[in-house]
Amino acid sequence: MLSFTTALEAQIKVWDLAGEQLGAGYTNMLTTNDLNDIFHNGITYGNSGLSMAAGTFVINSSEPGISYVTTSANQDRIRTNNTTQTRYDESAVPGPAAEAPYTNGTTNYVGGIYANGTGNHGRRHLLLDLVSGDKITVIMSLQSTGGATEGTFTVRDPLDVDVVYGPYDTTPDYYGAYAIHIEAATTGAYKLYTTENKAKFYRVYDDYVTMTGIPDINGEALSVKNMSHVTTDLHAAGDRVYVSNVKSNTEIKIYSITGVLVKAFKTNIDTDFSFKSGLYIATVKTFEGQKSIKLLLN
């Protein structure tokens, strides 16, 4: 039996994108009819073989605001074993319903939104409108594209700061679910997506929720907590890396996409340097906190 722990002993609101209804301790915010109205309004409920239109699909209009945004018509899909839900097919990723690690409801419905392509802050992302102090848990997974062996999760915050987490191992046909925790440091829109892989979004909780049985690729929960607004900027242009707006002692580490540390240094002034081509993940740490940034050098 799966065990669940939360920061507060209270009814937690949950939006399950396959219409699963959870038991004691949770307030279910979505039914199958709600989901049909949101994603396939006007189409006979229970039909299969249907892709989603382009647009913003509002899942919850009050706090916390939850929407799925896609600019790709007839590509993204609802994939679920809930055959009363209008959908593309019955692909219940990850794995059969009986094996889904996060299913703890009464029907074993599994599934959700399948982004049939890579995402970014302008397309294919889960949009969360949060108030400072809100805590959210999103259950989602990565599906490899083009044989990629690693992937990252990105959260863009209301100040357009990208916080990149990873890389995390993934292989074709691997669908391990992750519990992603977001605590809003600033009121506004938070966008969750992956730029290298296809994302699938299963469930949103209005609190921090941890659970045993989540098959994390790296063996630990993925967390985005207290997203800090570090003012030091780090960006790449051509074959150079630029560090600017340095206001205090700053520690910078640059990792390869496979997680190997390739450069580390400290500075208290703006600086720049040449670097070999490739995709990297850099961390910037100051007295203000820490952030991660993706660097692409030509």
Order of alpha helices (4+ residues) and beta strands (2+ residues): beta-beta-beta-alpha-beta-beta-beta-beta-beta-beta-beta-beta-beta-beta-beta-beta-beta-beta-beta-beta-beta-beta-beta-beta
